[in-house]
Every structure is written in structure tokens, then in C-alpha cells.
Amino acid sequence: MILSRTHIYHSSLLVVLFTVACGGEMDDASTQPFAQALEISPDVSEQKFAVEGLTLWLRPELRPQKQGAQRLWTLRGRTGGNLAAVRSFIIGDGFGRAEILGSRTFVVTLDAHELNSLLSGLRLFVEITPASPRIAPAVVALQLGALLEPKAPDGPITIDAQLRPVNVAGELVYRGHMHTTLAGTPLAQTSTGQRLYVHNSADGFSLDFSFEALEAEAASRGTLKVTLLAAGRPSQRAEARLVLSSAELFRGDPEMHDPGFPVCAPEVQACIDALGEGDFDYGACASYRNVSTCHLPSALPQLTLIEHEEVEGILEAAYAARMALPAGKKLYANVFAVDASTEAPPRTSQVARAWQEALSLRHLTITTFASNNEVESFIASWQSVALTQAATVLYGEAPVIMRLHVPAIADGDEHLLLHYPQAARLIALDLLTER
């Protein structure tokens, strides 16, 4: 995936870059455009661009569209004169689908994969060919971005408008930022019911979207809710929007208007190298695109679900434990093979992080147990003593155990990870509360 540097939004303003040609003939491809920056509201209905002989209007916001079970996204535009053809592409390949709707209107349609690539920084080009042979074709270069639009900007919780694409353990994450003047633990939940990973940052808190969560939230037109677990439980709501963050209309070679893939900057590599052992969050170093060109530490181990006879005894013990639990509690067990890229077994913290990433449960807090007595008491409360004993006999070693949960929620779901490093196995126990 090809990615690029993000653009900065100021408050609720969207910065749009457009170009206007100057001098020369209208069909002279050597005409040099110049750039001008404008600040406009993201709610503006259209943004106007022009080169000599051609005027273009684009709608800044992308809109979802259902096509059977598939969700597509559209960006619409119109021109001042009749159209002969439109074509969308990236450097070296076609991309998206551009179609003429009426004599002067067109639409660019993107699927989820294409949308994710463009939100991450890939630049899209749309070639516009006027019907008049006297007007030379022009190209518009488009950059997309994601916004969080707060509903009450003056409250005790403030949410920055911009979402940045960052690299976390080799994966693409869209990261927002929030601040509060109050003490407390923030929880963030989308309108579709998904809880986001919220963590401390240098000057506040960061909240991370997977692409799937971001797309679903933007399509729902609902509001993300951030609640502070403090006196009065203050909250803030924000709407996710997918928008045109910058555009450039020009004539000439599109490759001259594409940033290409950057080389790793020395300061970015130095930032990556300075991270602590086991820290795979590169968001503070640079954007996803700029980090991805650098040398990264070993990736997280791969987890593969085991479903054959090896785990029959473990699953039978899990079923017995589930039957012994009090009403309203359900226990589930899954066993994974741990495939690391190194000869030495990966650390349990890396395995736990890989499990979180695989299940999109990055909002959970990892807790290690203070003593063996605490471990035994906790396992007994889950009715899982027989299960852990069976696994220890099967794999010939005692597990390293980690607990994952949301500390601020008294009766929430809990997860227990039993890592067997030498056997390269992970047992994930999920204790869920029916609601």
C-alpha cells in the first residue's frame, strides 16, 4: 500500500489547495500553474478550481453508497462545459471508477480497499477531457483525509479534528487526539457499539480507529462518544467524516504532481531506534507512509487458530468450566499456534499484542499477576483449573499468564491469555458477561 504525508486541519476548517493556470494558450501543456491555499468549512457544498478554458467544482465530502452487500464511496464533481470523458488513476495504474453522469457532471466511485489506500495518503488523479476540441484535457490530483467533528467544542473534553494515519506494529491505524482539563480515565465508543483503544499521549489522550471502525462510523452518520470516568461522567460527541483534504488542478505530466514514495529520513529512523523494547507504536515518529520506508523491528508474531484433535481435551475442559459458571457468565476458549519470525520464542507481551491486533481489542489493558496465589485464585473463579492443568500436561510447561480487561468497568468482559513459549501455543480464555 502506498501512503503519504497527512494534511493539518485547523479547528473545524478544512484546508484545500487548488491551482489556477496563468499565461499561455489554453491548450499549452507547458503552462505552469500556481498554487493558492484556502480555508473553507467542510460543510461547503462545492469547491471551485480553474485552469484556462476549464472550470471544475468538487464536493468536499465523500458519501457512502450501497451496492448489494458492498459499501462504496463516491466523490462528485461538475464542470463549466460539456464532458467527453473522465478517467481515474494512480501513477502507473487505473484506480477507482470515474463515470460521466450528465453532460457536465461526473462521479468517482471507490471500494473499501481503494478508500483505505487514499485515506492513508495515496494520491488519486482524475483526467478530465472536455467535449470541445479547443480545450485541452486537465488533471485534478486529489488527497483524502478523515475528520472528527466535535459537537460541543467548548466542553471539558476537546477532540482534535484531524485523524492521522500512523504505523502500529506494522498495521495502519487512524489516530485522533483529545484533551481534558479533568482527571479521569476516558472511554471511547463508536455509534456502532465498538470500543476504541484510548491511551496516554504526550499532551492528552490518543484514540485509535481501525479502517473498518472508521469506515463504519463515517457511513453510519452517527456520533462517537467519549466519556470521562470522573465525577459527573462528562462526555463529548464527535462525527467522523471522510473528506477531500487537498486538490490540485493542472495540465502536464501527473508524475510531476505525485510525491512518490519517500526515503527513510534519518530523524525518523532515529526515533524508531530510540523506542523501548517491545514498543511497536511508531505514531510519534512520522506518518504511516514515512515510517514504512524505514527499518522496523521484528513484526508481531502470527497467530493461527488450531481446530484439530490437538485441542480436544482443552475444549472439553472449557465446556465443563462454562457449565459450572453462574448465570449470566459465558466462557469460551481458543487455542492458537504462535508463529514468530525469530528463533527465540517471542515475549508474552508481543503475543498478547498480536492477539489484541487480530481481534481489534486494543482498548483492553494488559495486567500481569502479582503472585502465583493470585493466578490460582483467578483461574479458580473461572472454573478453569482442570483446563489449565490439561494444557500444562499437553505442552509440558507452565504458562505465562496475562489478564486483559477494562479496569474502569466493574463487571465487564475479561480475557485470560495462557502463553506456552517453548510449545509456541497460546490459549485465549474469554469470560463474557451477558447483557
C-alpha positions in Angstrom: 0.0 0.0 0.0 1.4 3.4 -1.0 0.8 6.1 1.6 1.6 9.8 2.1 2.0 12.7 4.5 -1.1 14.0 6.2 -2.5 17.5 6.0 -3.4 19.5 9.0 -7.0 20.8 9.8 -7.5 23.8 11.9 -10.5 23.6 14.3 -13.5 22.8 12.0 -11.7 24.2 8.9 -10.6 22.1 6.0 -7.5 23.3 4.1 -8.0 22.9 0.3 -5.2 23.6 -2.1 -6.2 24.5 -5.7 -4.4 25.8 -8.7 -5.1 28.2 -11.5 -3.1 28.3 -14.7 -1.7 31.6 -15.8 -0.5 32.9 -19.2 -0.1 30.9 -22.4 -2.7 29.2 -24.6 -5.5 27.2 -23.2 -4.2 24.0 -24.8 -0.5 24.6 -24.0 0.6 21.7 -21.8 3.7 23.6 -20.7 1.6 26.2 -18.9 2.9 26.5 -15.3 0.1 26.5 -12.7 0.4 28.3 -9.4 -1.0 27.3 -6.0 -3.2 29.1 -3.6 -4.3 27.9 -0.2 -7.9 28.4 1.0 -9.6 27.7 4.4 -13.2 26.7 3.9 -15.8 25.0 6.1 -16.1 21.2 5.5 -19.8 21.9 5.1 -19.3 24.0 2.0 -21.4 22.4 -0.8 -18.7 22.8 -3.5 -15.1 24.0 -4.1 -14.2 25.7 -7.3 -11.0 25.2 -9.3 -9.9 26.6 -12.7 -7.3 26.4 -15.4 -7.6 28.4 -18.6 -10.6 27.1 -20.5 -11.8 24.7 -17.8 -13.7 25.3 -14.5 -14.2 22.5 -12.1 -16.3 22.2 -8.9 -15.9 19.3 -6.4 -18.0 18.3 -3.4 -15.6 18.1 -0.5 -17.3 15.2 1.3 -17.4 11.6 0.3 -20.7 9.8 0.5 -21.4 6.1 1.1 -23.5 4.1 -1.4 -24.7 0.5 -1.1 -24.3 -1.9 -4.0 -25.7 -5.2 -2.8 -23.7 -6.2 0.2 -20.8 -4.0 -0.7 -20.4 -0.4 0.5 -18.9 2.0 -2.0 -17.9 5.7 -1.6 -18.5 8.5 -4.1 -16.9 11.8 -4.8 -18.9 14.1 -7.2 -17.9 16.9 -9.4 -19.0 19.1 -12.3 -17.5 21.3 -15.0 -18.4 24.5 -16.7 -18.6 22.9 -20.1 -19.6 19.6 -21.6 -17.6 16.5 -21.0 -16.2 13.9 -23.4 -14.5 11.6 -20.9 -13.3 11.2 -17.3 -10.7 8.7 -16.1 -9.4 8.0 -12.5 -5.9 6.5 -11.9 -2.9 6.4 -9.7 0.6 6.7 -11.2 1.1 3.5 -13.2 -2.4 2.0 -12.9 -6.1 2.6 -13.1 -7.8 3.2 -9.7 -11.4 3.7 -8.7 -14.1 4.2 -11.3 -14.8 7.5 -12.9 -18.1 8.0 -14.9 -19.9 10.8 -16.6 -23.4 11.2 -15.0 -24.7 14.1 -17.2 -23.3 16.4 -19.8 -21.3 18.3 -17.2 -21.3 16.1 -14.1 -19.2 13.1 -13.1 -18.7 10.8 -10.1 -15.6 8.8 -8.9 -16.5 5.6 -7.1 -14.2 3.8 -4.7 -14.4 0.5 -2.9 -13.2 -0.1 0.7 -9.7 -1.1 -0.3 -9.3 1.9 -2.6 -10.7 4.2 0.0 -8.3 2.9 2.7 -5.3 3.4 0.4 -6.3 7.0 -0.4 -7.1 7.9 3.3 -3.7 6.6 4.1 -2.0 9.0 1.7 -2.1 7.6 -1.8 -2.8 10.4 -4.3 -5.7 9.9 -6.8 -5.7 11.5 -10.2 -8.8 12.2 -12.4 -8.3 13.2 -16.0 -11.0 15.4 -17.4 -11.5 15.7 -21.1 -13.8 18.4 -22.3 -16.1 17.8 -25.3 -14.7 20.9 -27.1 -11.6 20.0 -29.1 -10.4 23.6 -28.5 -9.9 22.9 -24.7 -7.1 20.7 -23.7 -7.7 17.9 -21.1 -6.7 18.7 -17.5 -6.0 16.5 -14.5 -7.0 17.0 -10.9 -4.9 15.4 -8.1 -6.9 14.5 -5.0 -5.8 13.8 -1.4 -8.4 12.4 1.0 -8.5 12.7 4.8 -10.6 11.8 7.8 -12.1 14.3 10.4 -13.7 14.1 13.8 -16.1 17.0 14.1 -16.9 17.7 17.8 -20.5 18.5 18.7 -19.6 20.7 21.7 -16.2 22.2 21.1 -16.2 24.3 24.4 -16.8 21.4 26.8 -14.3 19.9 29.3 -13.3 17.3 26.6 -11.9 18.6 23.4 -11.3 16.4 20.3 -8.9 17.5 17.6 -10.4 17.5 14.1 -7.7 15.6 12.3 -7.2 11.8 12.2 -3.6 10.8 11.2 -2.6 7.6 9.6 0.1 6.0 11.8 2.0 2.7 11.9 1.4 0.5 14.9 3.1 -2.9 14.8 3.2 -2.7 11.1 -0.5 -2.1 10.8 -2.3 1.0 9.6 -4.2 2.9 12.4 -6.1 6.2 12.1 -5.3 8.2 15.2 -7.2 11.0 16.8 -6.2 13.2 19.7 -8.2 14.5 22.7 -7.5 16.8 25.7 -9.3 17.3 29.0 -8.9 19.6 32.0 -10.3 16.9 34.3 -8.7 13.9 36.0 -10.2 10.6 34.9 -10.0 7.7 32.5 -11.6 8.3 29.1 -13.6 5.6 27.3 -14.5 6.0 23.6 -17.2 4.1 21.8 -18.5 4.4 18.3 -22.2 4.8 17.4 -22.0 1.2 16.0 -21.0 -0.1 19.5 -17.3 -0.7 19.0 -15.0 0.5 21.8 -11.8 2.3 20.6 -8.4 2.0 22.1 -7.7 5.1 24.2 -4.2 5.6 25.6 -2.0 8.3 27.1 0.0 10.6 24.8 2.4 13.4 25.4 -0.3 16.1 25.9 -3.5 14.3 26.4 -5.0 11.0 25.0 -4.9 9.3 21.7 -7.8 7.3 20.3 -7.2 4.8 17.5 -9.5 3.6 14.7 -9.0 0.6 12.5 -10.1 1.4 9.0 -13.1 -0.9 9.4 -14.2 1.1 12.5 -13.6 4.4 10.8 -15.5 3.5 7.7 -18.4 2.1 9.6 -18.6 5.2 11.8 -18.5 7.6 8.8 -21.1 5.6 6.9 -23.5 5.4 9.9 -23.6 9.3 10.2 -23.8 8.6 14.0 -21.6 10.1 16.7 -18.6 8.8 18.5 -19.0 9.2 22.3 -16.1 9.9 24.6 -16.9 9.5 28.3 -14.6 10.5 31.2 -14.8 8.2 34.2 -14.8 11.0 36.7 -17.3 12.9 38.8 -20.5 13.6 36.7 -19.2 11.5 33.9 -18.7 14.4 31.4 -18.8 13.3 27.8 -18.1 14.7 24.3 -19.5 13.5 20.9 -18.0 13.8 17.5 -18.9 12.8 14.0 -16.5 11.0 11.7 -16.3 12.4 8.2 -14.3 11.4 5.1 -13.4 14.4 3.0 -11.3 15.8 0.2 -8.4 17.3 2.1 -6.5 18.8 -0.8 -6.7 19.0 -4.6 -4.7 20.5 -7.5 -5.9 21.1 -11.0 -3.2 21.3 -13.6 -2.1 20.5 -17.2 1.0 18.5 -17.7 2.7 15.3 -16.5 0.9 13.8 -13.5 4.2 12.3 -12.2 5.4 15.8 -11.6 2.5 16.2 -9.2 2.9 13.0 -7.3 5.1 13.0 -4.1 6.2 9.4 -4.8 7.3 7.1 -2.0 9.7 8.8 0.4 13.0 7.5 1.5 13.5 7.0 5.2 14.5 10.3 6.8 17.4 9.9 9.3 15.4 11.6 12.1 12.5 9.1 11.6 14.9 6.1 11.8 16.5 7.6 14.9 13.0 8.0 16.5 12.2 4.3 15.7 15.5 3.1 17.1 15.0 5.1 20.3 11.7 3.3 21.2 11.8 0.9 24.1 12.0 -2.8 23.6 8.6 -4.2 22.7 7.2 -0.8 21.7 5.8 -1.1 18.2 3.9 2.2 18.2 5.6 4.5 15.7 2.9 7.2 15.7 5.2 9.8 17.4 7.9 9.3 14.8 6.1 10.1 11.5 3.1 9.3 9.3 2.4 5.7 8.3 4.0 6.3 4.9 7.2 7.9 6.2 7.6 5.2 8.8 7.0 2.3 6.4 10.1 3.2 4.4 12.4 2.7 7.4 13.8 -0.4 9.1 11.3 -1.6 11.6 11.9 -4.1 14.5 10.6 -7.6 14.1 6.9 -7.8 13.4 4.4 -9.2 15.8 4.1 -13.0 15.8 1.4 -14.5 13.6 -1.4 -16.4 15.4 -3.2 -19.3 13.7 -6.3 -20.9 15.2 -5.9 -24.6 15.9 -9.1 -26.7 15.4 -7.8 -30.3 15.1 -7.6 -33.1 17.6 -4.6 -31.5 19.5 -7.0 -29.2 21.4 -10.0 -31.6 22.0 -9.1 -32.1 25.7 -8.7 -28.3 26.3 -12.0 -27.6 24.6 -13.8 -30.3 26.6 -12.4 -28.8 29.8 -13.5 -25.3 28.7 -17.1 -26.6 28.1 -17.2 -28.2 31.6 -16.0 -24.9 33.1 -18.6 -23.0 31.2 -21.4 -25.2 32.5 -20.2 -24.6 36.1 -20.2 -20.8 35.9 -23.0 -18.7 37.4 -25.9 -17.5 35.3 -25.0 -14.6 33.0 -21.4 -15.7 32.5 -20.1 -17.5 29.4 -16.6 -18.9 29.0 -15.0 -19.5 25.5 -11.6 -21.0 24.7 -9.5 -20.8 21.6 -6.0 -22.2 21.0 -3.5 -20.6 18.6 -0.2 -21.6 17.1 2.3 -18.8 17.6 4.5 -18.4 14.5 7.4 -16.0 15.2 9.9 -14.7 12.7 12.8 -15.3 15.2 14.5 -18.4 16.5 13.8 -17.4 20.1 10.2 -17.5 21.4 8.6 -14.1 21.3 7.9 -12.3 24.6 4.4 -12.9 26.0 3.7 -9.1 25.8 4.3 -9.4 22.0 2.0 -12.4 21.7 -0.7 -10.6 23.7 -0.4 -7.6 21.5 -0.7 -9.8 18.4 -3.9 -11.3 19.9 -5.3 -7.8 20.5 -4.5 -6.7 17.0 -6.0 -9.8 15.4 -9.3 -9.3 17.3 -9.3 -5.5 17.3 -9.3 -5.4 21.1 -6.6 -2.8 21.5 -8.7 -0.9 24.1 -8.0 -3.6 26.7 -5.4 -3.1 29.4 -2.9 -5.9 30.0 -2.3 -6.8 33.6 0.3 -9.2 35.0 -0.5 -11.1 38.2 1.4 -10.2 41.4 1.8 -13.7 42.7 1.1 -17.4 41.9 -1.6 -17.3 44.6 -3.4 -14.5 42.7 -3.2 -16.5 39.5 -4.6 -19.7 41.1 -7.4 -17.7 42.7 -8.3 -16.0 39.5 -8.3 -19.3 37.5 -10.4 -21.0 40.2 -13.0 -18.2 39.9 -13.3 -19.1 36.2 -13.8 -22.8 37.0 -10.8 -23.3 34.7 -8.4 -25.3 37.0 -8.9 -28.5 35.0 -8.4 -26.7 31.8 -5.0 -25.2 32.7 -3.9 -28.5 34.2 -4.7 -30.3 30.9 -2.9 -27.7 28.9 0.2 -27.8 31.1 0.4 -31.6 30.7 -0.2 -31.4 27.0 2.5 -28.7 26.3 5.0 -29.8 29.0 5.5 -26.4 30.6 3.7 -23.9 32.8 2.2 -21.0 31.0 2.9 -17.3 31.3 -0.5 -15.8 32.1 -1.8 -12.3 31.3 -5.2 -10.7 32.1 -6.8 -8.3 29.7 -9.8 -6.1 30.6 -11.0 -2.6 31.0 -10.1 -1.7 34.6 -12.8 1.0 35.0 -15.7 -1.3 34.2 -16.5 -3.4 37.3 -18.5 -6.2 35.6 -17.1 -6.1 32.1 -15.7 -8.8 29.8 -12.4 -10.3 30.8 -9.8 -12.3 28.9 -7.0 -14.6 30.1 -4.1 -15.4 27.8 -2.0 -18.5 28.6 1.2 -18.4 26.7 3.4 -21.6 26.3 6.6 -20.1 24.8 8.5 -23.4 24.1 5.5 -25.1 22.6 4.6 -22.0 20.6 1.0 -22.1 21.7 -1.5 -19.5 23.1 -4.8 -20.3 24.9 -7.2 -17.4 25.0 -10.0 -17.7 27.5 -12.8 -15.2 27.2 -15.2 -14.7 30.2 -18.1 -12.7 28.8 -21.0 -11.1 30.7 -24.4 -11.5 29.1 -26.2 -8.1 28.7 
